[in-house]
Amino acid sequence: MTDNHASLPSSAISAQSEAADDLFDYDLPAELIAQEPAPTRAASRLMVVHRATRTIEHRRFPEIADYLRAGDLLVVNDSRVLPARLVGRKQATGGAWEGLYLRTLADGRWEMIGKTRRPMQVGTVILIEPGPLRLIYQGKTEAGHWCFQPDPPGDAVELLERHGRIPLPPYIRDGIEQPQDRQRYQTVYAKQPGSIAAPTAGLHFTQELLEQLQQQGVRLAQVTLHVGLGTFQPIKAKRLAEHVMHREWCAVSAETAEAIAQCRAGGGRIVAVGTTSVRTLETVARLGQGAGLGAWSGETDLFIRPGFRFHLVDALVTNFHLPRSTLMQLVAAFSSPELIRTAYAEAIAQRYRFYSYGDAMLIL
């Protein structure tokens, strides 16, 4: 098991666990926010952060193979991004409208979020472009989100594939999709549709690199976490304990649970690709304490922050995240807040590319 606070006094851990302070903030030049993916997935840079020695290396992403060894288990999130951004106009007025699909409710209606100049009235009809798809406004959900009845009704995944657009974050071209995004804002192993944003740490892997790793004895396993609002919800509370994570659906199969058990028994390391894989693994580890890790699916609201004790994850592949975010808290918990602050300052000095289409970090 990983004990990543060995070099930190317990008083420091406690303070870091409770304060959402400036240690997790930083100033980023706008030109370092990647607006396009690298020319190829393998062209990304890789910062390697060594927790034990508190040292940093600068490499290319395919050189991650130099740090993984036979017996290690690479755990990826196989969730697939839905074309969840819908653009259209109000039938009555012709006014522009845009919304983001979140999930399908039990009765077949869609839960969505978006912005309008004025509150919508029940019965308002939205004409989606390209059509024919209409959304009929039904009111608010318990969470305060929009509720729409799709017309014609049907499988949400199929309807979104026909009518939706890739839900790029607003810091990439103001969220405007380009043809390449359909392929590049998706991992090469994505297969379970359900996310409204990409698990971006996996965007750097190519099929060739995964095959190379397997040839050198690294095993590959999949978990699923459908990325929702919880992953990107900013921390607004003054105390971290007061921040509430939205629930996100995740799953670990029996096959993956067995692979983890075999890796542990053989002395290998669990290498999580992305914060979503970490949250899935650590959620299931806590549920299975004392009974062994087994297959599981359900919702998680696990908030990983400094002071957290990791039970499964030994190494982490991740991107560079937004300041004062829960993702920054997670990577700081896995290394230390001071080390991550140093790494981010170094990344800015070395002109790394940040956020979804940016470069990667390997924390060992």
N, C-alpha and C positions, 0 to 999 in steps of 0.2 A: 504493500500500500504506500501511497505517496504522502509524506509528511513535509509539506512545502514551507513550513514556518520555523524550521529548526534554527535559523539564524536570527529570528526576530524575537525580542522580549515579549512576554505575554501581555504586558501593559500596552505595548504598541499595537498588537493584534486587536485587542478589545477596542481601542480608540478608532482604529481603521474600520472595524466592523460597523461602527455606529455613525460615523460622520461622513456625510456626502460632501467632502470638502474639495479644495482646489487641487489636491493631489491627483485627481482624476480629470483635470481640465488641462487644456493646452491650446496654444494658438497655432493654427495651421494656415500657411499661405494658400490662397484659393487655387493657385496653379498646380498644387500637389493633389488635388481631388481628381482622381482619374475619371475622365469623361468618356473614354473608350476603352475596350479591353486591349490588352497587349496584342501585338500582331499575331502571335500564336499563344496558346495556353502555356507552352513551355518557355516562353520568353520572359515570364515574370521573374522578379528578383525574390530572394529568400534571405531574410535576416534570421540567423540562428542564435538563440539566447540560451546560454548555459547557466542554470540556476546554481549549481554547486560552486562554480568558479566565478560567477557573476561577470562572465565575459560575453562578448558579442562578435559574431562573424558575419561577413557579407558574401553571399553566394548567389547562384542562379537556381531557380526552383528545381530543375531536374536533379540537381546535386543533393537533394534530400535523400537520395539513395545511399549516400555516403554515411548517413547518420542512423539508418535503419539496418537491422541485422536479422539473420535467420532466427525464427522463433517469435519475432514481434508480430502483433496483430494490429493491422490498420483498420480502424472502424470509421466508416463513412455514413453520412445521412443520405439515403436514396430518395428523399422526397423530391417531387417534381413541381416546378413553379407553374401555377395556373395563369393563363392570360386573364387576370382578374380585373384589369382596368377597363371600364366600360365608358364609352363616350357617346353622347347623343344630344337630344334637344327635347324640350317640353312640347308636347303635342299642341297644347292650347295657345302658347305664346311664341313658340319657336326659339325660346331662350336656350342658350348653351347649358349643358349639364354634363357632369362627370362624377363617377362613383367607383368605389373599390369593393368588389365582392369579398366577403369574409367567410361565410359558410352557409350551408343549406340547413334550415330548421326542420324539425320533425315533420311538419305538415307540408313541406315542399317549398315554402317561401324562402327568400334569400335575405340574409342579414348583410348589410352594406354600410359603408361610411362615405362621406363626401361633404361638400360645402355648397350652400346656395345663399343667395343674397337675402332671400326671405324664406321663412319656414314653409315647407310644402304642406299642402292640404291632402287629406285622405282622398284617394281616387285620382290623384294627379297621374297622368300617363306620360312615360318617357319613351321616346322612340330612339332605339339604339342604332348607331351607324357602324358598320353596315348592317342593314336589316335583312329579313324582317324579324325583329325581336322587340317586344314591348315590355316595359316594367311598370306595374301598377302599384302606386304607393299605398301601403296598408297602415302606416303609423310607425311608432317607435317600438323597439324591442325592450326587454327589461334592462339591458345594458345602455339604453339610450341611443342605439344605432337605428339606421333606417331599416324598414322591413318592406320588401317588394314581392309581389306575385309575378313571376315571369309568364309571359304569354307569347308563343305557346309554351306550356309546361314541358319539362323534359329533364334529362340528366344534366346537371349543372356543368360537369366537365365537358360534355359534348357541346353544350350551348356556348360556353366560354371559348372553346377552341374555335368555334365559327365566328363569334362576334366580339371576343375580347382582345385586349392588347396586353403586352408584357408590362407588369407593374413596376417599372423602374423607380428607384428612389428619386426624390426631387432634386437631389444634388447632382444627378446625371442628366444633363440636357433638359432640366426642368421636367423630367419624367417622360420625355417624348421618345417613343420607340423608333428605332431604325431596323432595317431588315436583319442585320447581323445579330441583334439582341435575341431573336427567337432561338438561336443556337448557342450563343456565347453566354447568355444569362441563365444557363442551365448546365449542370454537371454532366459529364459523359456517362455517369452511372445512374442518372435520375430515372425513376420508373414509377413511383407511387405519387399520383397527382394529389395536391392538397395545399401547397405553400403559396403565400402571397408575396414572398420575397425569397431570393436564392440563399441557400446555405453556402456563402461565398468562398469559404476556405477551400471547398472542393473544386472551384472553377479552374484551378491551376493544373489539375491532374489530366493527363492524356491517357488514352487506352494503352499506348505503348509504354508509358512510364509505369502504369499499374502492372502490366505484364512483366516488365523488368524487375519490379519489386518482388513479384511472386516467384520469379525464377531464382532470385537470391534468397528465397526462403521466408519472405514476409507473407503472412496470410492476410486475406481481405475478408471483412465482415461488414454487414449492413445493419443499421438501425434506421428508424424512420421518426422524424419529428417534423410536423407540418408547421412551417414558420408562419406565425401570425403577428398580431399587434404586440404581444408580450415581449418578443425579442427586441423590439425597437422602441418600446415605450420609454421616454426620457424619465430620469429620476428628478422629481420635483420636490420630494420630501426633504426636510432638513436632516432628518435621521433616517439612515438606510433601513432600519427595522420597520419604518412606517411605509416604505414603498411596497405597493401591491403589484405583483406580476399577474398579467393576464394568463389564463390557462391555455396550453397548447397540447394537441394530441400527439402522442408518441408511442412507439412500440419497439420491443425487442423480441425477435423470433427465438424459438427453441434452438435452431441451428446456430444463431449468433451466441446465445447463452452457453452452448456447448463449446464453441470456439474460444470464448473467453476463459472458460474453465480449463481447457487444454493449454492455452497460453500461460495462464497462471501456474499450472502444474509443471510446465516445462521451463519456467523461469524467464519467459518472454515479457515484453512490455506491451501495455495497451496504449496505442497511439491514436488519439481521437482527432479526427479531421473536423474541425469547427466547433464552436461553442454549443451548437445544437446537439451534436453527438455527445459532448460532455454532459449536458443537462439530462439527456436521455439515459446515459449509462449510470450517472450518479443517482438519478431518480430510482431506477430499478435496483441499484445496489442497496439503497436504503429500505426498499420494500422487502428485499430478500435477505436481510441480515439475520443470521442464525439458521436460515433454511437453505442457503445456497441461491445462486442466481438462476432464475428460470425465465421462461417466456412470459411476457406481460404486454398489455396495451391499455392505454387510458390517458388521462389528462395530467399534465404537470404544471405546477406554478413554482417550481424550485428556483430560488434566487440565490445564486452563488456569489459570495462576496468575501473579502478578506476575513480570515478567521475560520473559513470553511475547511473541513477535513475531507480530502478526496479518498475514496475507497477503491476506485478502479483505475482511473486515468493516470498514466505515467508520463506521457508526453502529449503535446498539443500542437496541431497545425492550425493557424488562425490568420485572419487578415488584420489590418490596422483599423480600429474602430472609432466611432464618434466619441467626442469627449463627454464626460459625465453620463455615460450610458451604462446599462447593466452589463453589456459585453465587456466594457473596460473593467468593471468590477470583477468579472469572472477571470479575465487574464491576469489581473493583479492578484487575485486570490491564488492562482496557480503558481505564480512566481513570487513576487512581492510588489507592493505598490511602488517602492523606490526603484526597483530594477525595471519595472515597466515604464516608469517615468523616464528613466535614463535611456531605455530602448527607443521610446517614441521621440525623444530629443535627438537621438542619433539618426533615426529614420528621416526626420525633417532635415537635419544637416546634410545627410547623404542623398537627399532628393528622392526618397522612395515615393511611390504612388499609393494614395490612401483610398480606403473604403471599398465598395463592392467590386469595382473593376481594378483595384489596386494590387499591390504586391503582398507577399505573405511573410509570416513569421513562424518559425519552429521553436518551441520552448521545450527544452530537455531537462 
